[in-house]
Amino acid sequence: MSTNQRFDKSKLPSRHVTEGPSRAPHRSYFYAMGITEEEIHQPWVGVATCWNEAAPCNIALNRQAQIVKHGVKKGGGTPREFTTITVTDGIAMGHEGMRSSLASRDAIADTVELTMRGHCYDAIVGLAGCDKSLPGMMMAMVRLNVPSVFIYGGSILPGRYQGQDITVQDMFEAVGKVQAGTMSEAELEIMERVACPSSGACGAQYTANTMACVSEAIGLALMNSSSAPAPYESRDQYGEASGVAVMNLIEKNIRARDVVTRKALENAARVVACTGGSTNAALHLPAIAHEAGIDFDLFDVADIMRDTPYFVDLRPGGKYVAKDLHEVGGVAVVMKELSKIGLMHLDCVTASGRSMGEELELIKGEADGRVIYPAATPLTNTGGVVGLKGNLAPDGAIVKVAGIATQHQRFVGPARVFECEEDAFAAVQARTYKEGEVIVIRNEGPAGGPGMREMLATTAALSGQGMGKKVALITDGRFSGATRGFCVGHVGPEAAHGGPIALLQDGDIITVDAVTGELSVALTDEELAGRKAKWKGPRPTQYTTGAIWKFAKLVGGARWGAVSHPGAKAERHVYMDQ
């Protein structure tokens, strides 16, 4: 039996596999793995990683997990490492593989849940590195409602080309430059060799780093744990501290839903807005809220973002990358600035067991005026991400305006309708579209795609051609966090569900106004109803079996996070209390 008196094993799930004569067969398995008697009777902590060899985002997670396990042991627990899948968006981008991306978020949450339930682990430390693995891991934590600590694997270092920092965004845009004849293929080949020089997730404020900032703001990660780049060995101290922290949470019975509250979600949305974060946060925050049984949809996210100043100058809308943010104090300094203007809930519990206010009191850094501007004198007075609504998007839409001057945040033009991303990309490559058009890409929603693909290849090609400000683009699909230009995603209801975007025709006049929050088409209700009566139904897809078919059948609308199960409101038992 354990000599550690800090923990009451009789109240922990692991008792079902470790305690009493009936569990002798189970304990025999544990002895087979070299686990000692004392370790068997300690709390058991799942150390979940998304390690794989698919991409640099994930490659460092295996090593980092070992450090976390040291921390768990130091805190008096028994760590058990396991892995789950990752689909890396940068590699899945621009082809059919992208249909797997959003579905992988839910698969990550599901597989972590099943592993934790099946083996009766008492708590979790989750390590993630790429876009969907971060929200997927956090969704699992909240769904299980166990003591939880999240830790980001860290960002990639920027590449250098012709004396400038470059990222994978520059690579996608370089493809457009080659197509436009302003860059040679030889230059492209040089760039591709230097753009990604280390392990780590994409380096600017794309989805991975956005959700890494969210992990701290929402309270599931230790303060400052997300900012150091992946290759920095300084990350080890955060790994060990995260392992120790989860043991403290077990002792105090602080669970994931004690941390992820409505106020914590609002804090997270503030941080997304002020950093010019990815529009995908408007998909993932409602999904995390759903796991907690909290009503928090796209419009709630948009309301918070509407009055949040944008004051962190990060790519793709700004100049700097995650490494630069780390060097000036990280997201903790960002949140400190938000607190100065009364836009942080300071009474929220965090992974340390302390409140957000107590944590921020420990932060000595201040806004440097280069990467992080003072919140009182921001880059712009409203957030970098804006919600839209109108007769074209009754269930909302989202657009990133960080780096777009106010005078360019309204666009009125005729629709150029494409039934899928491939058709739109071909038109962009051939330059058969016209300046002043609103490019419409439909049938790319969660159900209709299926999979809600990102459109980075298309948007980057437009930017590479110098047309980012000369056309607008709307879709029921998603955009990469690396997307820039006037690009509207998450238009809902999606085309497959008979939303207005399904009824558009070439030449319809569309208004996109990020200042007033409008996304509309110049058609009357009667005209839309007439077209709806003639609508032939969703476009058939080639996915009639397998995981993507299953996701398409289960998934809900983007407004509520594109979730695939009923969530906490429908649960009849809590895993931790069974």
KOLNUNU-67638 format. One record per residue (C-alpha): residue in three letters; chain; x, y, z. Coordinates in steps of 0.02 Angstrom, whole numbers, plus 32768, in hexadecimal, padded with zeros to 4 digits. Layout:
! KOLNUNU-67638
> residu,chaine,xx,yy,zz
> ALA,A,X,Y,Z
...
***
This chain:
! KOLNUNU-67638
> residu,chaine,xx,yy,zz
> MET,A,8000,8000,8000
> SER,A,8034,80B4,7FE4
> THR,A,8084,8112,8073
> ASN,A,804C,81B7,8024
> GLN,A,7FC2,81FF,8091
> ARG,A,7F9E,8296,8021
> PHE,A,7F1F,823B,7FB7
> ASP,A,7E80,81DC,7FE1
> LYS,A,7E85,814B,7F66
> SER,A,7DD5,8115,7F97
> LYS,A,7D8E,81AA,7F38
> LEU,A,7DF7,8199,7E9B
> PRO,A,7DC9,8137,7DFC
> SER,A,7E6C,80D3,7E00
> ARG,A,7E2C,8074,7E98
> HIS,A,7DC7,800C,7E1E
> VAL,A,7E67,7FC0,7DD6
> THR,A,7EDF,7FC5,7E69
> GLU,A,7E86,7FA4,7F0E
> GLY,A,7E47,7F07,7F63
> PRO,A,7E5C,7E4B,7F49
> SER,A,7DEC,7E4A,7EAF
> ARG,A,7E69,7EB7,7E54
> ALA,A,7EFC,7E40,7E69
> PRO,A,7EF4,7E12,7DAE
> HIS,A,7EFD,7ECA,7D81
> ARG,A,7F91,7EE7,7DF5
> SER,A,7FED,7E54,7DA5
> TYR,A,7FED,7EB6,7D01
> PHE,A,8037,7F4B,7D5B
> TYR,A,80C2,7EE5,7DA9
> ALA,A,80E9,7EA3,7CFB
> MET,A,8115,7F57,7CCA
> GLY,A,8189,7F71,7D5E
> ILE,A,810F,7FDA,7DC2
> THR,A,812F,7FCC,7E7D
> GLU,A,80AF,7FA6,7F03
> GLU,A,80B7,8059,7F42
> GLU,A,809F,809F,7E93
> ILE,A,8008,802F,7E77
> HIS,A,7FAF,807B,7F0C
> GLN,A,7FD8,8130,7EE0
> PRO,A,7F66,819D,7E73
> TRP,A,7F78,8172,7DBB
> VAL,A,7F93,81FE,7D3E
> GLY,A,7F7A,81EA,7C84
> VAL,A,8004,8245,7C25
> ALA,A,7FB3,8258,7B7A
> THR,A,8017,8291,7AE4
> CYS,A,7FF5,82AC,7A2D
> TRP,A,80A4,8275,79FF
> ASN,A,80C0,8237,794F
> GLU,A,8137,8248,78BD
> ALA,A,80BA,82A2,784D
> ALA,A,80FE,8351,7864
> PRO,A,8173,83BF,78CC
> CYS,A,80E1,83F5,7939
> ASN,A,80DB,834C,798F
> ILE,A,818B,8309,7985
> ALA,A,81C6,8351,7A2C
> LEU,A,8133,8315,7A94
> ASN,A,817A,826A,7ABC
> ARG,A,8214,82B3,7B11
> GLN,A,81AB,8336,7B6B
> ALA,A,8137,82B0,7BAF
> GLN,A,81C9,825F,7C09
> ILE,A,81E8,8301,7C67
> VAL,A,8130,830D,7C96
> LYS,A,8139,825C,7CDD
> HIS,A,81CB,8290,7D4C
> GLY,A,815C,831B,7D90
> VAL,A,80CB,82A5,7DB3
> LYS,A,813F,8230,7E12
> LYS,A,8189,82C3,7E71
> GLY,A,80D8,82F2,7EA6
> GLY,A,80B1,8243,7EE5
> GLY,A,8053,81FB,7E50
> THR,A,8066,816C,7DD6
> PRO,A,806F,81AB,7D22
> ARG,A,8034,813F,7C91
> GLU,A,805D,8182,7BE6
> PHE,A,7FED,8164,7B50
> THR,A,7FDE,81B0,7AA4
> THR,A,7F53,81E4,7A31
> ILE,A,7F47,821A,797C
> THR,A,7F6D,82BF,7929
> VAL,A,7F42,82FE,787D
> THR,A,7FB7,838E,7855
> ASP,A,7F61,8415,77F3
> GLY,A,7FFA,8456,7798
> ILE,A,8012,83AC,7747
> ALA,A,7F58,8387,7733
> MET,A,7F41,8432,76DF
> GLY,A,7F05,8447,762C
> HIS,A,7ECB,8395,7608
> GLU,A,7E4E,8312,7643
> GLY,A,7EB3,82F3,76E1
> MET,A,7E6F,8394,772B
> ARG,A,7DC6,8340,7741
> SER,A,7E16,82DC,77CD
> SER,A,7E4F,8373,7830
> LEU,A,7DB6,83AE,7890
> ALA,A,7D79,82FC,78A7
> SER,A,7E22,82D7,78F8
> ARG,A,7DFC,8356,7982
> ASP,A,7D67,82EF,79BA
> ALA,A,7DC6,824C,79A0
> ILE,A,7E51,828D,7A12
> ALA,A,7DD3,82BA,7A99
> ASP,A,7D7C,8212,7A83
> THR,A,7E1A,81A8,7A8B
> VAL,A,7E5E,8204,7B22
> GLU,A,7DB5,81EE,7B78
> LEU,A,7DB0,8134,7B4F
> THR,A,7E62,8117,7B8C
> MET,A,7E43,8173,7C2F
> ARG,A,7D9E,8119,7C4E
> GLY,A,7DDF,806E,7C1E
> HIS,A,7E75,8077,7C93
> CYS,A,7E25,80E0,7D1E
> TYR,A,7EA7,8168,7D23
> ASP,A,7E8B,81EE,7DA7
> ALA,A,7ECD,8287,7D4D
> ILE,A,7F1D,82BC,7CAB
> VAL,A,7FAD,8323,7C6B
> GLY,A,7F92,833C,7BB1
> LEU,A,801A,836F,7B35
> ALA,A,7FEA,83AD,7A88
> GLY,A,8041,8405,79FA
> CYS,A,7FD3,841D,7960
> ASP,A,7F32,847A,793A
> LYS,A,7EAA,83FC,7966
> SER,A,7F0B,839E,79EA
> LEU,A,7F07,8433,7A61
> PRO,A,7E49,8449,7A68
> GLY,A,7E31,838C,7A5A
> MET,A,7E9C,836F,7AF5
> MET,A,7E45,83FB,7B55
> MET,A,7D9A,83B8,7B22
> ALA,A,7DC8,830E,7B6A
> MET,A,7DFF,835D,7C0E
> VAL,A,7D5C,83BB,7C23
> ARG,A,7CF3,8326,7BE9
> LEU,A,7D42,82B4,7C6B
> ASN,A,7D45,833E,7CEE
> VAL,A,7DE2,82FD,7D41
> PRO,A,7E72,8363,7D8A
> SER,A,7EC7,839D,7CEB
> VAL,A,7F61,83FC,7CB1
> PHE,A,7F81,8425,7BFB
> ILE,A,802D,8447,7BB4
> TYR,A,8055,8482,7B04
> GLY,A,80E7,8432,7AA8
> GLY,A,8125,84DE,7A72
> SER,A,8136,853D,79CF
> ILE,A,81B2,8528,7942
> LEU,A,8240,85A4,792E
> PRO,A,822F,861C,789A
> GLY,A,8291,85FA,77FC
> ARG,A,8300,867E,77AB
> TYR,A,82FD,86AD,76F4
> GLN,A,834D,8747,76A8
> GLY,A,8365,8792,7754
> GLN,A,82AF,877D,778A
> ASP,A,8257,8707,7800
> ILE,A,81E4,8692,77A0
> THR,A,8160,8612,77CE
> VAL,A,80FD,858D,7774
> GLN,A,807F,8616,7749
> ASP,A,8104,8664,76DB
> MET,A,8118,85BB,7684
> PHE,A,8060,85B0,7658
> GLU,A,8062,8664,761B
> ALA,A,8101,8643,75B8
> VAL,A,80A0,85C2,7554
> GLY,A,802C,8650,751F
> LYS,A,80C2,86BA,74EF
> VAL,A,8107,8630,7481
> GLN,A,805D,8623,742D
> ALA,A,805B,86DF,7416
> GLY,A,810A,86DD,73CB
> THR,A,8157,8749,7452
> MET,A,81C2,86BE,749C
> SER,A,8225,8633,7449
> GLU,A,8217,857C,7473
> ALA,A,82D0,857F,74A2
> GLU,A,82AC,8603,7527
> LEU,A,8219,859B,7564
> GLU,A,828B,8505,757A
> ILE,A,8305,856A,75E2
> MET,A,8278,85AC,7650
> GLU,A,822E,8501,7672
> ARG,A,82D5,84C6,76B8
> VAL,A,82E4,8551,7739
> ALA,A,8231,857E,7769
> CYS,A,821E,84FD,77F4
> PRO,A,82C5,84EA,784E
> SER,A,8291,848C,78EE
> SER,A,820E,8426,7947
> GLY,A,8171,847E,7980
> ALA,A,80C9,84BB,7942
> CYS,A,80B4,8545,78BF
> GLY,A,8107,85DE,7907
> ALA,A,808E,866F,78F5
> GLN,A,7FE2,868E,7940
> TYR,A,7F93,8604,78DC
> THR,A,7F1E,8584,792A
> ALA,A,7FA0,8524,7991
> ASN,A,7FE9,85BD,79E6
> THR,A,7F3D,860A,79F8
> MET,A,7EFF,8572,7A56
> ALA,A,7FA1,856C,7AB9
> CYS,A,7F7A,861C,7AF5
> VAL,A,7EC9,85E0,7B19
> SER,A,7F0D,8554,7B87
> GLU,A,7F5B,85D3,7BFC
> ALA,A,7ECB,864F,7BF4
> ILE,A,7E49,85C9,7C17
> GLY,A,7EB0,858C,7CAA
> LEU,A,7EDA,84D9,7C75
> ALA,A,7F93,84FE,7C5A
> LEU,A,8013,8546,7CD2
> MET,A,803D,85FC,7CB7
> ASN,A,80C4,8617,7C33
> SER,A,80CA,855F,7C06
> SER,A,8093,857A,7B52
> SER,A,810A,8600,7B13
> ALA,A,81B8,85B2,7B09
> PRO,A,81E0,8566,7A5E
> ALA,A,81E5,84A8,7A53
> PRO,A,82A4,8497,7A46
> TYR,A,82C3,84FC,7AE5
> GLU,A,82F5,848C,7B75
> SER,A,82A8,850D,7BE9
> ARG,A,8205,84B6,7BBD
> ASP,A,823C,8427,7C2D
> GLN,A,821D,848C,7CCB
> TYR,A,8168,84A6,7C95
> GLY,A,8155,83EE,7C6D
> GLU,A,818F,83BB,7D1A
> ALA,A,8129,8444,7D6D
> SER,A,808D,8409,7D0F
> GLY,A,80A5,835A,7D54
> VAL,A,80B7,839D,7E05
> ALA,A,8022,8412,7DEB
> VAL,A,7FA9,8387,7DBB
> MET,A,7FD0,832D,7E5F
> ASN,A,7FA5,83CB,7EBE
> LEU,A,7F00,83D4,7E5F
> ILE,A,7ED8,8320,7E91
> GLU,A,7EFC,8349,7F46
> LYS,A,7E8C,83E3,7F41
> ASN,A,7E08,838D,7ED2
> ILE,A,7E10,8419,7E53
> ARG,A,7DC8,83D5,7DB2
> ALA,A,7DC3,8411,7CFF
> ARG,A,7D14,845B,7D0C
> ASP,A,7D47,84BB,7DA7
> VAL,A,7DC5,8510,7D35
> VAL,A,7D64,851C,7C91
> THR,A,7CD3,858D,7CBF
> ARG,A,7C74,8610,7C5D
> LYS,A,7CEB,8694,7C9F
> ALA,A,7D83,862D,7C6B
> LEU,A,7D3C,861A,7BBB
> GLU,A,7D25,86D6,7BB3
> ASN,A,7DDA,86F0,7BE9
> ALA,A,7E10,867A,7B5E
> ALA,A,7DAA,86D7,7ADA
> ARG,A,7DF8,877C,7B13
> VAL,A,7EA6,8737,7AF8
> VAL,A,7E7A,86F6,7A4B
> ALA,A,7E37,87A1,7A1B
> CYS,A,7EC5,880C,7A5D
> THR,A,7F49,879D,7A0B
> GLY,A,7EF4,8796,7961
> GLY,A,7EDF,86DB,7978
> SER,A,7E97,8659,7905
> THR,A,7DE0,8659,78D5
> ASN,A,7DE3,85A1,7902
> ALA,A,7DDA,85D5,79B9
> ALA,A,7D25,8603,7997
> LEU,A,7D0A,854B,796F
> HIS,A,7D70,84FF,79FB
> LEU,A,7D3A,856C,7A8E
> PRO,A,7C81,853E,7A77
> ALA,A,7CB5,8488,7A67
> ILE,A,7D15,848E,7B0D
> ALA,A,7C81,84E8,7B5C
> HIS,A,7C0E,845F,7B1C
> GLU,A,7C73,83DD,7B7C
> ALA,A,7C51,843F,7C1B
> GLY,A,7B99,845A,7BF8
> ILE,A,7BB1,8516,7BE2
> ASP,A,7B52,8577,7B5C
> PHE,A,7BDA,85D5,7B00
> ASP,A,7BC6,85E0,7A43
> LEU,A,7C13,8643,79B5
> PHE,A,7BAB,86DC,79DE
> ASP,A,7BE7,86D9,7A93
> VAL,A,7C9A,86D2,7A55
> ALA,A,7C77,8760,79DB
> ASP,A,7C26,87CE,7A61
> ILE,A,7CC1,87C0,7ACD
> MET,A,7D35,87E1,7A3C
> ARG,A,7CD2,887A,7A06
> ASP,A,7D0B,88E4,7A98
> THR,A,7DBA,889A,7AAE
> PRO,A,7E49,8905,7A6D
> TYR,A,7ECA,88B7,79F9
> PHE,A,7F76,88DD,7A3F
> VAL,A,7FEB,884A,7A1C
> ASP,A,8044,885A,7974
> LEU,A,8051,87A6,793D
> ARG,A,804D,8755,7893
> PRO,A,7FEF,873A,7823
> GLY,A,7FA1,87E6,783B
> GLY,A,803A,8830,788E
> LYS,A,80F7,8823,7890
> TYR,A,8130,87A8,7915
> VAL,A,812E,86EE,793F
> ALA,A,8118,8687,79DD
> LYS,A,81D2,868C,7A06
> ASP,A,81C8,8749,7A0A
> LEU,A,8131,8743,7A7E
> HIS,A,8190,86CE,7AF1
> GLU,A,8224,8744,7AFA
> VAL,A,81B8,87D3,7B37
> GLY,A,815E,8770,7BBE
> GLY,A,80DF,8701,7B66
> VAL,A,8023,86FC,7B77
> ALA,A,802F,8721,7C31
> VAL,A,8062,87D4,7C0A
> VAL,A,7FD3,87DD,7B8C
> MET,A,7F57,87AA,7C12
> LYS,A,7FA5,8824,7C8C
> GLU,A,7F82,88AE,7C0D
> LEU,A,7ECE,8874,7BF9
> SER,A,7EB9,8877,7CB6
> LYS,A,7EF5,892C,7CBC
> ILE,A,7E5E,8960,7C55
> GLY,A,7DE5,88F0,7CB3
> LEU,A,7DD1,886A,7C2E
> MET,A,7E0A,87D0,7C90
> HIS,A,7DA7,876F,7D10
> LEU,A,7E28,875F,7D99
> ASP,A,7DC8,86EA,7E0B
> CYS,A,7DD6,8653,7D97
> VAL,A,7E31,85B9,7DD9
> THR,A,7ECC,8582,7D77
> ALA,A,7F32,84E2,7D69
> SER,A,7FA6,851E,7DF3
> GLY,A,7F16,8521,7E6E
> ARG,A,7F28,85DD,7E7A
> SER,A,7EB1,865C,7E2E
> MET,A,7ED5,86B7,7D8D
> GLY,A,7EEB,8757,7DF1
> GLU,A,7F6A,8706,7E65
> GLU,A,7FC9,86C4,7DD0
> LEU,A,7FCF,876C,7D77
> GLU,A,800D,87C2,7E16
> LEU,A,80A9,8756,7E05
> ILE,A,80CC,8794,7D54
> LYS,A,8150,881C,7D52
> GLY,A,8159,883A,7C96
> GLU,A,8107,88CD,7C3F
> ALA,A,80D1,88F2,7B8E
> ASP,A,816C,8914,7B25
> GLY,A,8113,8987,7AA8
> ARG,A,8154,8924,7A14
> VAL,A,8106,8875,7A1C
> ILE,A,808D,889A,7AA9
> TYR,A,8047,8949,7AA8
> PRO,A,7FF8,8992,7B45
> ALA,A,7F41,8961,7B46
> ALA,A,7F15,8A17,7B66
> THR,A,7F67,8A48,7ABF
> PRO,A,7F40,89B3,7A4E
> LEU,A,7F5F,8995,7996
> THR,A,7EA2,899F,797D
> ASN,A,7E14,89B7,79F7
> THR,A,7DBA,8917,79C8
> GLY,A,7DF5,8864,79C6
> GLY,A,7E4E,880E,7939
> VAL,A,7DBD,8796,791C
> VAL,A,7D0A,87D0,78F7
> GLY,A,7C64,8774,78F3
> LEU,A,7BE9,8795,7865
> LYS,A,7B2F,8778,7851
> GLY,A,7AAA,879C,77CF
> ASN,A,7A34,874A,7753
> LEU,A,7AC8,86EC,7708
> ALA,A,7B00,86AB,77B3
> PRO,A,7A70,869C,7830
> ASP,A,7ADE,862B,789C
> GLY,A,7B73,869D,788A
> ALA,A,7C1D,86A4,7838
> ILE,A,7CCB,86DB,786B
> VAL,A,7D53,8746,781D
> LYS,A,7E03,8774,7855
> VAL,A,7E23,882E,783E
> ALA,A,7ECA,883B,7897
> GLY,A,7F3D,889E,7826
> ILE,A,7EAE,88DA,77B6
> ALA,A,7E92,8995,77BB
> THR,A,7DE2,89CC,77EB
> GLN,A,7DC1,8A16,773E
> HIS,A,7DDF,8969,76F4
> GLN,A,7D68,890F,776B
> ARG,A,7CD0,8929,76FC
> PHE,A,7CBE,88D2,7655
> VAL,A,7C2B,88D2,75DE
> GLY,A,7C32,886F,753D
> PRO,A,7BE4,87EB,74CE
> ALA,A,7BEC,8734,7500
> ARG,A,7C5A,86BA,74A2
> VAL,A,7C1A,8612,74DD
> PHE,A,7C82,8572,74E7
> GLU,A,7C3E,84CB,7521
> CYS,A,7CDF,8494,7575
> GLU,A,7D8E,84D1,759E
> GLU,A,7DE0,8477,750C
> ASP,A,7D77,84D8,748F
> ALA,A,7DA0,857D,74E5
> PHE,A,7E5A,8555,74EE
> ALA,A,7E5D,8529,7435
> ALA,A,7E0C,85D1,740C
> VAL,A,7E8B,862C,7477
> GLN,A,7F1B,85CF,7425
> ALA,A,7ED7,85F9,7379
> ARG,A,7EAC,86AA,73B2
> THR,A,7DFF,869C,7367
> TYR,A,7DB1,86FB,73F9
> LYS,A,7D9E,87B8,73F6
> GLU,A,7DD0,8844,746A
> GLY,A,7D3B,887E,74D2
> GLU,A,7CE8,87D3,74DA
> VAL,A,7CB3,8776,7576
> ILE,A,7CF3,86C5,7560
> VAL,A,7C76,864B,75AD
> ILE,A,7CB1,859B,75D8
> ARG,A,7C22,852F,7616
> ASN,A,7C04,8478,7642
> GLU,A,7C9D,847D,76B2
> GLY,A,7C44,8480,775A
> PRO,A,7C55,83FF,77E5
> ALA,A,7BD0,838C,779C
> GLY,A,7BD0,83BF,76E6
> GLY,A,7C8A,83BB,76C5
> PRO,A,7C8F,834E,7721
> GLY,A,7D10,8386,779F
> MET,A,7D0F,8445,7793
> ARG,A,7DB3,8458,7736
> GLU,A,7E28,84EC,774B
> MET,A,7E44,8557,76B0
> LEU,A,7EF7,858E,76C8
> ALA,A,7F32,8555,761E
> THR,A,7EB0,85C4,75C9
> THR,A,7EC1,865B,763B
> ALA,A,7F7E,8653,7639
> ALA,A,7F7D,864B,757B
> LEU,A,7F0F,86E7,7575
> SER,A,7F87,8742,75E9
> GLY,A,801B,8707,7583
> GLN,A,7FC8,874F,74E9
> GLY,A,7FB3,87F6,7541
> MET,A,7EF5,87E6,7542
> GLY,A,7ED9,87D2,75FD
> LYS,A,7E89,887F,760B
> LYS,A,7E37,887F,7560
> VAL,A,7DBF,87EF,757A
> ALA,A,7D60,87A9,760E
> LEU,A,7D42,86F2,7631
> ILE,A,7CB7,869D,7693
> THR,A,7C9F,85E5,76BA
> ASP,A,7C43,856B,772B
> GLY,A,7CEE,851B,7742
> ARG,A,7D7E,8559,77AD
> PHE,A,7E1D,85BA,779A
> SER,A,7EC9,8596,77DC
> GLY,A,7F09,8609,7862
> ALA,A,7F8A,863A,77DF
> THR,A,7F04,8680,776C
> ARG,A,7F08,873A,774B
> GLY,A,7E9C,87A8,76DE
> PHE,A,7DE2,87C9,76EC
> CYS,A,7DAB,8715,7702
> VAL,A,7D09,86E1,7759
> GLY,A,7CF4,8630,779C
> HIS,A,7C78,85C6,7800
> VAL,A,7BE3,860C,779E
> GLY,A,7B4C,85B9,77ED
> PRO,A,7ADD,855F,77D1
> GLU,A,7B50,8508,7757
> ALA,A,7B1D,84DD,76A6
> ALA,A,7AFD,8426,76CF
> HIS,A,7A7C,845C,7750
> GLY,A,7A23,84CD,76D3
> GLY,A,7A6D,8570,7713
> PRO,A,7A62,860D,76A6
> ILE,A,7B12,85EF,7665
> ALA,A,7ACA,8558,7608
> LEU,A,7A54,85CB,75A9
> LEU,A,7AD1,864B,7567
> GLN,A,7AE8,8665,74AD
> ASP,A,7B71,86BA,7449
> GLY,A,7B55,8775,7448
> ASP,A,7AF3,8782,74EC
> ILE,A,7B30,881D,7547
> ILE,A,7B7F,87F2,75ED
> THR,A,7BAC,8869,767A
> VAL,A,7C33,883E,76F6
> ASP,A,7C47,88C3,777C
> ALA,A,7CB9,889C,780E
> VAL,A,7C9A,8946,785B
> THR,A,7BDD,892E,786E
> GLY,A,7BE4,886F,7877
> GLU,A,7B7D,8853,77D8
> LEU,A,7B81,87C3,775C
> SER,A,7AEF,87D3,76E6
> VAL,A,7AB5,87B8,7634
> ALA,A,7A47,8832,75D5
> LEU,A,79B3,87BB,75CC
> THR,A,790A,87C9,7621
> ASP,A,78C6,8745,7696
> GLU,A,784B,8717,760D
> GLU,A,78D6,8701,758C
> LEU,A,793A,8693,7603
> ALA,A,789E,862C,762A
> GLY,A,787E,8615,7571
> ARG,A,792E,85D5,7555
> LYS,A,7921,8564,75EE
> ALA,A,7885,8513,75A5
> LYS,A,78E9,84E6,7509
> TRP,A,7983,84AB,7568
> LYS,A,79AF,83F8,753D
> GLY,A,79FA,83CC,75E5
> PRO,A,7AAC,83AF,7620
> ARG,A,7B32,8387,75A3
> PRO,A,7B5E,82CD,75AB
> THR,A,7C0D,82A6,75E8
> GLN,A,7C7F,8212,75C9
> TYR,A,7C88,81ED,7684
> THR,A,7C04,8168,769D
> THR,A,7C5F,8102,7721
> GLY,A,7CE8,810D,77A3
> ALA,A,7D1A,8190,7822
> ILE,A,7CF7,8229,77B8
> TRP,A,7C48,81E9,778D
> LYS,A,7C2A,81CB,7845
> PHE,A,7C63,827B,7871
> ALA,A,7BF3,82C7,77EA
> LYS,A,7B5C,826A,7830
> LEU,A,7B7B,82A1,78E3
> VAL,A,7BC2,8351,78D3
> GLY,A,7B5E,83ED,78FD
> GLY,A,7B6E,849F,78BE
> ALA,A,7C09,850B,78C9
> ARG,A,7BAD,8589,7936
> TRP,A,7BB1,850C,79C6
> GLY,A,7C61,84CA,79A6
> ALA,A,7C3C,8440,7925
> VAL,A,7C2A,83C3,79B3
> SER,A,7BFD,830C,799C
> HIS,A,7BA9,82D7,7A3E
> PRO,A,7B26,831F,7AB7
> GLY,A,7BA4,8363,7B35
> ALA,A,7B9E,837A,7BF1
> LYS,A,7AE8,83B1,7BF4
> ALA,A,7AB5,8300,7BC7
> GLU,A,7B2A,829F,7C3A
> ARG,A,7AE3,8230,7CC3
> HIS,A,7B84,820C,7D20
> VAL,A,7C2C,8260,7D3C
> TYR,A,7CC1,81F0,7D19
> MET,A,7D24,822F,7DAF
> ASP,A,7C98,8200,7E27
> GLN,A,7C6D,8152,7DE8
***
